[in-house]
Amino acid sequence: MVDGGRRTPRLAPGATGQVDVGVVSASMEGWCSVVGHRQMGMVLQVLVTGAATSPETSHGTVGGTVDGTTTGHSAQAPALPGHDATGHLGNGDLGADFTAYDPELAPLTSERVRRVTLTVQEVEAEVAPGTWQRRWTYNGTSPGPTLHGRVGDVFAVTLVNRGTIGHSIDFHAGARAPDEVMRTVPPGASLTYRFTATRAGIWMYHCSTMPMSAHIGAGMAGAVVIEPSDLPTVDRSFLLVQSELFLGASTARGSASEVDADKARAAAPDGVTFNGVAYQYDSSPLTARVGERVRFWVLDAGPNGATSFHVVGAQFDAVWAEGEWRLRPGSSTGGSQTLSLGVAQGGFVETRFAEAGHYPFVSHVLADAERGAHGIVRVRP
Ligand SMILES: [Cu+2]
């Protein structure tokens, strides 16, 4: 694409295209319009000597598309895309047809070779109340499906790319040379990625095609839970993947934009979510009963921000993170108040709720809680 909007179609590997820019009378810029590629440097500049317009000026014009919302504005600043007039992420309630991402970790099954197909699909999804984005997903959801096994299990994963650009996958749960299994596959192609889970953890998987901040920010991440051999049974197991949202210019249903790669690269999220949707468990709470032992598996998928997982009104008496127990159940009178995780780290915490009530769970990085990393556990007698 070049200044003024003239462009080639998207090109397959090895293909060529032409853009007729006419007579060039002022400096201009051209760039790859695939999401994130301009940010990675696929830019060319045509500098015209003696021209009235400097490259900076023309670049400013091209970059000024956020100005499109100012029509009819009053003294008040225009609302950010996807935010209400007060600057709060979301507009109203989640849609009547919205279904929350299932927060329960499905029980372990018995097979030792786990065959999984992950199909890359681009789908429009509600990512905050009334706020939509065109997401890049594995199997249509973000986060992608949770893979669940034990040490020694073999995972045979087929990745099929039904998207419109190249994608890939990287499993932290396996140890493999990245060259072949983590390669980017073009639209229509597939690869098989086998790994053996040799160590317990809640491991991240994600697209590793550049720019990774945009691909992960667009939704291409998920969890692999490999249970430690000494994992006690509990009454309830939940799984929460924290991730960030980078909204484009349109958040309207039916015409939602893709990830904003500039915001992803600047680590400037519009929202932070548990399981892909800001505030979804405020309206669809997790549920438990007084006295039950409840485990929360948490993975921080980022792409950029750490988490400090906390349940308001509860104390954790068991903590396991990054492969080891920090606090074993029943082993001491010490307690834990948050599970701190850097990006791509995971673990779990356990508690018993003392009383019936509504217990908020948050990232205690409170700016993130206030932009969506917030939900409720409803505890019944
Ligand atoms: Cu990707």
Boltz pocket constraint, residues with backbone or C-beta under 6 A from the ligand:
constraints:
  - pocket:
      binder: B
      contacts: [[A, 136], [A, 166], [A, 167], [A, 168], [A, 207], [A, 208], [A, 209], [A, 215], [A, 220]]
      max_distance: 6.0
